[in-house]
């Protein structure tokens, strides 16, 4: 199975240093973020300079709640996401990951928001890019997208850390698994979105491996880490985690 990791897994390192460490550890793929400061083109270049394939771009999600509100800011947010889709197509990345809401009190699902996401999916379909919507705090936004948008570009990114934190590790994968094209695998203690290495927190990895297998997972094993000063051997530790997850899935 392909093993992938968030490119900027350690914020104390440059993207070039991260890419080099991941490649040397054994990873062949990464995912990059698009839209924050210098992240995007620099990250893709760093990955490719080290022989790594960029499997997904994660669209920056600051201001994502704007898309549900009928005003100019919402239109600009839609245009930003459209630009992410076009960037992915231009540089040959097949999938863009998107968030649907942020925080404790996001705006409610709205017709204008659905219209905007439909426009995004239509552009992705035209360009041959998948849009993988990620599970977050409120599953109701995912349900609205999957019930009201039928584009074949509309896909699902399963984040096991978010499910463990917000849904008690139950049901999100099964509900949307038929459209699964990406996973974000990381751990936490059920209180904060820690993004620590697998097998470090309260995620039940034995059970999760069975669920991934049952839902026909055929996408990369992608780790999403947010460390600070984790040390020189951290990338190798992450690769061992990815290999362990692979062994658990394949043993079933």
C-alpha positions, 0 to 999 in steps of 0.5 A: 500500500502507498504510504504518505504523510503531511509534508509539513509534519514538523513546523520547526523544519523547512518544507525542504527538510521535511521532504528530505526526511520523509523520502529517506524514511521510506515514504513515497507520497505526501499531501501538501496544503494550498493557500497559506502564506508560502505553502503550495507551490513551494511544498510541491516543488520540495516534494518532487525534488526529493522524488515524492508524489503529491497525492492531494492538496489540502485547501486552506480552510481559514474563513471556510464558514463564509461560504455559507453566507450570502455576501461578497466574502462568500463569493470570494471564498468560493473563488478561492476554492475554485483556484485550488481546484485549478491549481491541482489540475495545473500541477497534476494533483488528482484530489483536493481536500476541503473542509465544510465548516469551522468552530463551535457555531458555524453558519447553518447549511444554506442554499447559497452554500450548496450552490457554491459547492456545487459550482466547485464540484462542477469545475472539478469534474470538468478538470478531472479533479476529485473534491474530497470533503472531510468529516469535522465537528458537525456531520450535518454539513457532509450529509447536506453535500452528499444528499444535494450534490451528485457530481462524480467529483464529490468524494470523501476524506475520512479523518479518524482523529476527527471522528475519535474526537467529535463522534466517539469513533463511530459511524462516519466512515460507514456512512460515507465510505462508498465515496472514500478517496483519501484518509487522514490518520492520526491520534488524539486523547479524545479531548483535542485535535492533537495530530499525534502519531498513530498508537499514541492516543485513544483511537482503537487502531485494531477496530479502525483497521477492520473498518477500513478493510470493510469499506474497501480502502484502496487509497494511500495510508496517509498520516496527518501530523503536526509536530514541533521539534520532534527530532531527527528520527521522527519521520522514521517513526511515522513510517513505522506507524504507516507500515504497522497500519498496513500490516493490520489491514492486510492481515484481515 
